[in-house]
Amino acid sequence: MKHLKTFLATLAISGLSVSPIYAENVNQLQFTIANFAHGGNGKLFTSISGNTLTVTGNVTGATNTPALNIDNGVTVLWKASYEGTANYPDLLIALFNTGTFEVAAGGSIKNTGDYYAIENDDANSKIVVSGGTVVGGIISRGNITVSSGSVIAEKNICAIQGYGESNTYITISGGTVTSNRDVIYVYNTCNLVISGGVLKNTGIYKDPGIRISGDPTVTVSGGMILSKWGYAISNEETGIVNFNGGICFAYGTSVTDVINGVYNSNNKGVIAAWNKAAGTTSYVAGTNDDIFIFPSSIPAKWAKAGGVSGIRGSSGTTGFGFIPVEGVTVEEMRK
């Protein structure tokens, strides 16, 4: 995989268009972003409040890559709509240094090409999604936080890929993260912490919701990890997985169909599966045919919520609410 350093070297050789922004403070960033030649249609606008630079506006068809060098303590608050095409090894937006790049409510970044929308190769960098939308995925050696909004990978890439060290964190506390391949892929020794939100594999491949290579530490205490043909979590090497809450779902009939590899658990999380191989796609509400659930003490039943078919479980404080299941039709129980 080519990351930012290789990306820039490739650009220098090939003559592809990149516009480096060697700015450290908000005043320099304001000038250079406002005058950035994106190669598409539309315009970006900026305003400053303290060490925060807010970017608004609308751009479509961008063909050039801004390289933003954001200094420590500086936040670029992205509220603009920015769409363009970047194919491997190009990036739509290339980030450097240890500042914060935040895609806030109303902001969107969409790469219609086949590679990532955003990358930062600095281990102390911070990429935040706090209500905005990133289409094309995020790759970083630094920190990534999703508290609301969405990160979507429509091509054959991960929605989030982290390759940092033990002092870097990918934190999911809300929002949605979706991909038709691995939803989140972590390797080296970085940390993945999930306390909320929904991770969903939308593809037809046997890719997991979370793929773990090397020695990362993954802690799940909430949220939903929804896979289909692949595992919800796949610990493929020597990573540490702590499954202490939340929901993991995949097709199958056992725990090992849902979580692959070694993991630790306090039995407060829920592992659920649908036996799709049984060939039945229509169920009566209140029945539990072809449902696997762990802990088995939770009475999981087929149900509907808001017109969506799925599995509902409730057992006092250990209930898990509702899991949507694609490809299933639940009919109301006949009276």
N, C-alpha and C positions, 0 to 999 in steps of 0.2 A: 504494500500500500504506500502511496506517495502522500506524505504530509506536507506541511507548509514550506519547509525548507526545500524539499524536492520540487514542490510546485513552483516556487519562485525561480529556482535554477532552470526548470523546464521552460518557463516563460522567457527567461533571458536567451535561451538557445533558440526557441521556436519563433519568437517575435509576437507571441500572443499578448493581448492588451491587459496590462495591470497598471493601476495608478496608485503607487505607494503614498501613504499619508504619514509623513514623519512628524507627527505632532504629539506633544506630551500633555499640553494643558487644554482647557476647554476653549480658549480663545483661538488657538491655532486650529483645533478641530472644527470650530465653527466656520472659519474661513474656507478650509480645504473641502469639507463636506458640502458646503453650500455651492462650491464651484467645481465639484467633481463631475467630470465628463463621463457619464454612465453609458453613453452610446445608444440609449433608448429614447422613449418619449416621456415627458413630464419633468418635474423638478422636485428637489428636496429643499426643505426650509429648516432653519435651526433657531433655537433660543437658549439662553444661558440662565441658570439659577444656581449660584454657588459653584460647586464642582460638577454639576449635572448639565449635560448638553442634551436637550430634547430635539429629536429629529421628526419632522412631519412631512407631509407631501405625498405624491403619488408618482411612481415610475413604472413603466411597462417596457418590455423588450430590451432590458439592459444587456450589454455585451461586454462591458469592462468590469474589472474586479477592483473594488477599493480595498486597500490594505491599511487597516486602522491600527495605529500604534497608540493605545490608550494607556496613559500613565496611571500608576497606582493612586487610588483615591479619587479617580475621575470615573464618572458613570456616563455612558452614552445610552440615553433612554429612547428607544426606538418606537415611535408611534406612526411611522410612515408605512405606506404600502409599496413594497419594492419587489418587482418580478423581473426575472431574466433567465437566461440559459447558460449554464456552465456544465460542460461535459468533462469527464475524467481526462487529465488530473486537475482541471480548473475548479475553483471554488467561486460561489457567488459573492461571498464576503469573507475576506481573510483578516483575522484579528491577531494582534501581537501585544506583548507587554502584559502587565498585571492588573489593568483596570477592569471595570465591569461593563459588559455589553448586555443590556436588558431589553427584551422584546415585550413591551407592555400592552395592556388592553387597547385595541384599536390599531395596533401595529401588526404587519405581516411581512414575511420574507418568503418568497416562493421561487425555488429553482425548478424550471421545467426540463432541465437537462438530467443526465444520468449519474451525477456525483453530488457531494454534500453541499448544502446551502451555506453553512458556517463552520469555520474551524479556528481554534486557537492552539498554538503549539507551546505556549508558556505554562509551566506547571502551576503557577500562582494566579492564573487568569480566572475570570468569573464570567460565565454565560448564564443568564437568567431568563426564563420564560414566565411572565407573571400576568398572563391574560391574553397575550398575543398569539400568533400562529406562525410556525416555521414549517414550511413544506420543502422537503429535500433533506432533512436530517441535520444533526449536529455531531461533529467529531472534535474531541479535545483531549489534550494532555493535562488540562487543568480542571477546574470545578464547573459543574453544570447543575443548575437548580430549576426544577419545574414545579411551580406552586399552583398555577392555573393556566388555562389556555391549552394549546395543543402543539405537539411535534409529530409530523407525519412524513413517512417515507413512502413515496408512490412507486419508486423504481426498485431495482434489486440491491438495495443498501439497507443498513440498519437505520432506525429512527435516531438512536443515540449510540455513539461509540466512544468509550473512554479508555485511554491507554496510559493513564497517569501512574504516579507512585503512591506510596502509603499515606502521604499527606494531602491527597486530592480526593474530593468527594463528588459523586453524582447523587443528587438528592431529589426524590420525587415525593411530593406531599399532596399533590392535587393535579387536576387537568387530565388530559389523555395523551398517550404516546402510542402510535400505531405504525405498523410496517407489514408488508407482505413477506418479509424475510425475518431475520432476528430483530426483535423489537429493541432490545438493549444488548450490546455486546461489550463486555469489560475484560480487560487483560492487563498484564503486568501486575502491579500490587495496589491498584486504586480501590476505593471504597464505593459501594453502591448501597444507598439507604432508601428504602421505600416505606412510607408511612400512610400513603393515600394515593388517590388517583386511579386511573385505569390504564393498564398496559394490554394491548390487544394485537395478536398476530392475525392478519386478515388474509394471508396467502394460502396457496394450495400445496406448499412445500412442507417438508418435515423439519422446519426451523423452529427453534424454541422461542418462548417469550423473552427469556434471559439466557444468554450464552456466556459461560464463565471459562476463561482460559488463563493459565498461569496461576497466580496467587492472590487474586482479589478477595476482599471480604464483603460479603453481601448480607445485609440484614433487612428482613421483611417483617414489618409489624402492623401493616394495614394495607388498604387498597386491594385491587383485583388484578391478577395476572391471567389473562385469557388466551390460551393457545388453542390449536385445533389438532392438526396432524402431528405436530411436534410437542416436545415437553413444555410445560410452563416454565420450569427452571432446569437447565442442564449444566451441572458442575463437571466439566470435562477433564480437569487436571487436579490441582491441589488447592483450589480455592476453599475458603471458609464460608459456608452458607448457614445463616441463622434464620429459620422460619418460625417466627414467634407471633404471627398474627396475619390477618388478611385472608385472601382467597387465592388458591391456585387451581386452575381448571384446564383440562385437556381431554381429548378423546381417549377412552380406554376403560379398564376394569379394575385398576389397582393403583396404589400409591406410586409404584415404579413406572407407571405409564405417564404420570404427571410430573414427578420430580426425578431427575436422573442424577446419580452420583451421591456422594456423601453429604449429609446435611444434619444440622442440629435443630431440635424443636422442643418447645415447652408444651406442645399439644394445644395451643390456643389458636393456631391457624387452622383453616379449613382446606382440605384437599378434596376436590370433586372431579368426577369424570362422567362422561356419557359413553355408553357402549354403542357407538355408531355402527360397529361391525355387525351388530345383531340384525340390522336391516330395517328396523322400525323407525319411522319418522313422525308418527302421529300418536299422541298419548292423551289420556283423560286426566284432567286436573285432579289433583289429590292422590294420584297413584305414584309409585316409585319404580316402575319397570325400567331396567337398563341404567339406573343411576347408581354410581358408586360414591360413597361419602366417607370421609375420615375427619374427625372421630365418628364412629358408627352410631354414637348415642344421639346424634342430631337427626331428627326426622325430616329428611329431605323429600320433597314432593314436586311433581310437575305443576306448573302454575303459569299465569299470565300477569304481566304488569304493564299497564299503559299500552296494551295491544301487542306486546312482545312476549314470545314464548320462552320459558326457561325453567330453572330450578329454584325453588324457594325452601329455605330451611329456617326453623326457629326452635330454640330450646332454651328459654330463659336468656341468660347473658351470653350463651355460646352460639346463638343464632347468627346466621350470616346474611340475612336479607334475601336478595334475588340475584341469580346469575343468568344473564341472557344466553341462550344457546341457539346459534344459527342452524338452519336446516331442520328445525323441529316445529311441529304445529301442535299446540295444546288446545284441546277442546274442553268446554265446560262440562262438568259432571251432570249427567242426565238425572233429573229429579223424578 
